[in-house]
Amino acid sequence: MRQLITLPNILTGYRFAVVPFLLVCLLPGVDQWTEVVAFLLFLTAALTDLADGYYARKQKSESVLGKLMDPLADKVLVTVALVMLIPIGRVPAWASFLIVARELVVTGLRGVAASSGIVVAASRMGKIKSVLQYTALCVLIFPAALLPIPFLHQIGLNILYVSLFMTIWSGFDYFYRFQRVFLVAPESRL
């Protein structure tokens, strides 16, 4: 039996633990130093996403729990940032909606696959999408008054739009891969 308390699972758990603090730090009307705290929380959580997979492979401690919880933690982290940046005018609601909708659909497909004993791992395209989302959100969370370049938020928004394209594209890719894997023996999955 695999151990549940591993470094990769702790790093994944950190992303979940950061979410309520990030939520409070991004409330409309907070001061710029609270936004700096939000930036640091988001940045450290995003970095754990890069680290947990690396350590899981290096320590040979990959687990089904980790393969399911890791992408869920990423989605929850990105969703809270996207939603909380809408009322402070840094992210358009339509872009947040499209990204969150794709994440919900993919999570649903993962759940269906998992209930059939299948784990459809993240693709390279999905990993690029995540890095783009994390980069854009880090820039957009950082308080504009403290930015060294006045138009950096616009650059962050442009990166978010590129990540939106990758989000939709990787969603179609995920659906295609899910369908291919799931249809191998459809009668045994019902």
N, C-alpha and C positions, 0 to 999 in steps of 0.2 A: 504494500500500500504506500502510495506517495505521500510525502509530508505536505501539509497545507501551509504551514508557516515557513515560507522560503523568502529569500531576499526579493525575487521578482514579485511575489504576491504581496509583500509588504510595500513595495514601490507602487503597485497597482492600488493598494488600499490607501496610500497617501493621496492619490488623485481623488478618491472618493471623499477623504477627510477634508481636503482643501475646499471643496465645493461650498459648504455653508458659509465659510469665512469669506470666500470670493464674492458670494452673493451679497453679504453685508457691506463689503468694501466697495462694491460697485453701485450701491444705492444712489439714486439721483440726489445731488446736493452735498455729497461728501467732499471734504477738502482734498487738495492735490496730494497731500502726503498719504492719505488713506488710499488714493488711487495708486501711489507708488507701492504700497503694501500689496494691493491687488495685483499689480504687475509682477512683483516678486513671487507671490503665491502662484500665479498662473505660470510664470516662467519655470519655477522649480517643479511644478506638477508636469508641465510639458516635457521637461528634461527627464523625468522619471519614466515617461513613455518610451523614450529612446533607450534608457538604461535597462528597463525590466526585461525586454526581449533579449538583449545582449547577454545579460546574466543568466537568464533561463537556458539559453543555448550553451553558454560557457560552462555552467554548473550541471548541465544535463538535468535540469529540474523543471522542464516544460511539463505542464499538466493540462488536463481538460479544463479544470477550473480556471487556470490562468488564461487559456486561449479564449474562454468565454468572458471572463471578468475584465480582462485588459481592454478589449475594444469597447465594452460597456462603460468603463471608467473614462475612456477618451471621449466618448459621446456625451456623457454627463458633464464633463469639464467644458467641452466646447459649447454645449447647449447653454449652460449657465452664463458663460461669457457673452455669447451671441444675444441672448435674451436681455441681459442686463445692460448691454451697450445700446439697445434700441432707444429707451427713454432719454438717454443723455445725448442722443443724436449722432452717435459715431458709426452706427451700422443701420442700413435701411431694413425695415421689417421684412420686406419681400425676400431679401437675400438670406436673412436668418431663417425664414420659413422654409425656403427651398433646401437649405443645408440640413435643418432639423428634420424635415420630412424624409429626406433621403436616409438619414441616420436611423429614423424609426423603422422605415421599410427594411433596411438591411438588418437591423436588430431583430425584427420579426422573422425574417428569413433564417437568420442564425438560430433563433429559437426553434423553428420548425425542423431545421437540420439537426440540431442538438437532440431534439426529442426522438429523432430516428437514429441517433448514435453517430451522426456525421458532424465533423468540425470542418467548416470551410474557412481556411485561414485567410488572413488579410493578404491582398496582392501587393505587388510593388507599387502599382498605381495608387492603391489605397494609402500606402505609407507616404508617398509623395504628397498626396492630398492632405494628410495629417500634418506634415511638416509645413506646408503652405498655410494651412489654417492656424497652426500655432504661431507662425511668424507674423501673420496678419493680425491676429488677436493680441499678441504681445505689443505690437506697435500701437494698436488702437486703444488698448487699456492704459498705456502710459499717458500721464496728464500732458495735454497740449502745451501748457504754460512752461513746462520744463524741457520740452523737446529742443534739441540743438538746431534742428532744421524745421522751419515753420510749416512746410508742406509735407512733413513726414506722415501725418495721419492720412493724407491723400494717397501716399505711396502704400500705406497699410491697407487702405480700402481697395486699391488696385490689386494688391496681392490677394485680398479676400475674394475679389471677383475672379481671379485666375483659379483660386482654390474652389470657388463655386463651380466653375466649369469642370475641374478635375473631380469634384464631389459627384456631380451628375454622371460624368463619364464612368467613374469607378463604380457608381451604383449600378449602371447598366452592365458593366463587366462582372460585378459580383452576382447579379441576377443570372447572367449567362452561365457563369461557373457553377452557381447553385443548381440551376436547371440541369446542366450536364451531369453533375454528381448525383443529384436527387433522382434523375430518371434512369439511372443504371439498372435498378431493380425496383420499379415503382410498386409492384404488388407486395413486396416485403416491407414497404414503408407505411402501409395503410393500417 
